[in-house]
Each structure stands twice: as structure tokens, then as C-alpha cells.
């Protein structure tokens, strides 16, 4: 006869680890929510009792302004326009910067010739190029896209270059000993190393991409969140200015989340190394 087996209710290590992970995430979310609520409540109280709302507005007034913009169609007119400029410039700058940075990192001789010129252009304040781009390309959609792409390009380029140069020499030698050619080394070793740094550059570039689009709108545009900021400050509408800032924070947070999701998706192999 087979001896009866005893069932235990002790959870395995994976279940315990998942439970700990969920607890940490819940604690983090609750902590961040508490901090946000505390800041909003303190801000509201200060605007009602301590300081003139003309200078700092109030969360209630900002919410009312956002509601007004949603009702009269301003959000639907301006927000997608800024998002389209930011995303278009971000994608173009990321692709161009990633490709150029990879090539310069792989072909060191080429980098030696081009490096001084890239550093010279990079040293220029990109926002200062906006009036020149407006002169060249007009005040339309493409000007903000180009300005955003230029800003993102250099940030991603230097990260891609560093990723290629920092690829493990030992791992490259091992892959070559296993019979891999140049393309094999690039695909299996150099590209993963570059992608890690490219995604780092992308995370850094998100707020700068948004800055490029908004600055371009503030200088020459009748649409976009930058236009809303100029319009609000020109009318001494502090609540409107803060409402526009709140929209920018939300857009930046969403874009950062998408970049982090893309990194987790395309760099799944990194989880196996940890």
C-alpha cells in the first residue's frame, strides 16, 4: 500500500516573494498618495489663509480651470497638439541619436574625426536655436518637432556611444571564439549593451522633449500647452498657468511610464541576470 502523503499549507518561496512584492508596491502607492494629498491640502489651506491666491493659486481653482478647458474644448484642441509634437520629435531624435551613437561607438576612427564637431554643436543651448528654427522652418508643427528631435538626438547619441564603448571585451572575445563574425558580435554583445544605455538616454530625454515642444509653442504658436501658458500668464491667470503645468506633469509621467514599459519589454533578458 502506498503511504498517504501529507499536504502542507506552507507557501513556496515564489509565492512569498510575490506577496512581498505586492506589499511593497501597495506601500509605495499609499505613501506617494499620502504625500500628494498632504501637499494639496497644505497648498489649498495656504491659498485660503496665508498667501494671496494671485501668486500661488489654489488646487480647487486649478481643478475648476481644467474643468472649464475640458468643457469649452481647449484641452482637446491644445493637449493632443503638444503630445504629437513631443512624441514625433522624441521618436525621430531617439532613432537618429541611437543609430549615429552606435556607429560612432563601433567605428572609433570615425568618432575621432567627428567628435569635436558634435561636442561643439552640443555645447550650444538648444533652446537658443528655437528662433533660428522658426526663421528657417516657419511657425508650424514641423519647427517644434525639429527642435524636440535635436534636443533628444544628442542625449541619446552620447548614451548609445557609451553603451557601445562599454561593451564587455571579455564577452566579445568569448563570442568570437565560439565562431561569431562581426555581425554576430554586434547583435549578441554590442547591441544589448547599447540598448541599455539608449533606454537610459530615453528616460532622461522625456522631460527635455516636452520642454522643446513647449518652448517652441511659447515662442511662436497659437496652439499647444505652451500657448496656454503664454495666454494665461498674459492675462494674469495664475490658476490657468498652474493648470497647464499640471497637464505637462501628467504627460511627462505617462511618457516616462511608456518608456519604462518598453525597456522592460525589450530588455527582458536583464531580469535573468539579476
Secondary structure, DSSP 8 states (H G I E B T S, - for coil): ------------HHHHHHHHHHHHHHHHHHHHHHHHHHHHHHHHHIIIIIS-HHHH--HHHHHHHHHHHHHHTHHHHHHHHHHHHHHHHHHHHHHHHHHHHHHHHH-HHHHHHHHHHHHHHHTS-GGGGHHHHHHHH-SSHHHHHHHHHHHHHHHHHHHHHHHHHTS-HHHHHHHHHTT--HHHHIIIIIHHHHHHHHHHHHHHHHHHHHHHHHHHHHHS-SSSHHHHHHHHHHTT-HHHHHHHHHHHHHHHHHHHHHHHHHHHHHTTHHHHH-
